[in-house]
Amino acid sequence: MDPAPGTIFDREEFLRRLGGDEELYREVLQVFLEDCPNQMDVIRTAMDTRDPMRIRSAAHALKGAAGSVSARALFEASGALERAGAGGDLDACDQAWQQVQAAASVLLDRMRAEVAG
């Protein structure tokens, strides 16, 4: 299931937190666009090794990054993955990982459009 459009990325909230600085906004988005795929790779490796504590830790890092850019859907999905990893529930991790991937895909597309536009 794809995240609801209004929950993907709250541009106004994020820009407000940056004091309305459009240049800083684009710079931070660019950093996120470069870093998020790396964080996703770390989670993917943890998922492949079926290590719930590494899953928890990697999901926690992604959740923090998503929260810092007002990416609500990815924040929530990463939080669910973090909780599943903390509980050692690999089936729940699999389900949450699917949600993280979907949310990240939509978010990164939206952010690329923001940076380009």
N, C-alpha and C positions, 0 to 999 in steps of 0.2 A: 504494500500500500504506500503510495506517495504521500509525503507530508502535505497538509493543507497549504495553499499558497500564502496565506497571511502569516503562517508560522515559520516560514523558511528563513527570512532575514528581515529584521526591522531596521531599515535604512535610517528613518527619522530618529529613532531612539539612539542608534549608534552615533549618528552625526551630532546629535545633541550632547552626548557624552564627550565628544571631542571638541565641544565649544563651537560647533558649526564650521570647523576648519576643513574645507573641501580637499585641500592638498594633503593634509594629514590623513584624512579619510581614505583617499586613494592609495596612499603609501601603506597604510595598515592593511587594507584589503589585499594589496600586492604581496605583502609578507605572508598573510594568511593563505593566499593562493599557492605560494611556494611551499609553505610548511605543512598544510593539511594533507597533501598526498603522502608526505613522509610519515606523518602520524598514522595515517591509514595503513601504510606498509607495516609499521610496528604492530598494529593491532592484528593485521592479517597473519603475520608471523606467529604471534601469540595464539591466534585461533588455530593455525596449522599444527602447532605443537601441543594444543589442548591444555594449555597452562592457565588455569583460572586466575592466579594471582598476577601473572603478566598481563592477562586480558584486563583485569581490574585496573591495574596501574596505567596501562596505555589508554584505556577508555577515560580514565580520570583526567589525563593530560589533554585529550581531545575535547572533553567536556569543558575544561577551563578555557581553552582557546576559542571554542564556539561561543561560550558565554561572553567572552571579552569583545566579540564582534556582533553581539545581539543576534546570533544564529539560533533561534529558539528550537527549531525541529532537531537540529544536530545536537544541541545541548541536551534535550530530553532523551533522544535515542542513545547518546553516549552515556548518560546517567543510568539508563536501563541496563546497558551492557556492563557498566561498572558494578552495579548492584548484583547482576547475575554472576559476574566473575567473583565478587566478594563472597557470594553464597556457594560458589563451587558448582553451580548448576550449568553444565555445558550445553544442555538442550536449550535452556533459556538464553545462553550466550549466542547460540546459533541464530535464534529468532531475533534477538536484539542486534546482532551483527548485520543481518539483512536490512533492518531499519536504519542502522548507521550508514550503510552503503547507499541506500536510497536517498537519505537526507543529504549526505555529502555530495552526491552527484548533482542533485537539483541545486543545492547551495553554490557549488563551485561554478556551475553554468551561470547562475544569477550574478555572482560576483565578477566573473569574467566580463559579462555584459556591462556591469557597472564601471569597471576599470576602463573598458574600451570606449564607453560612451562618454 
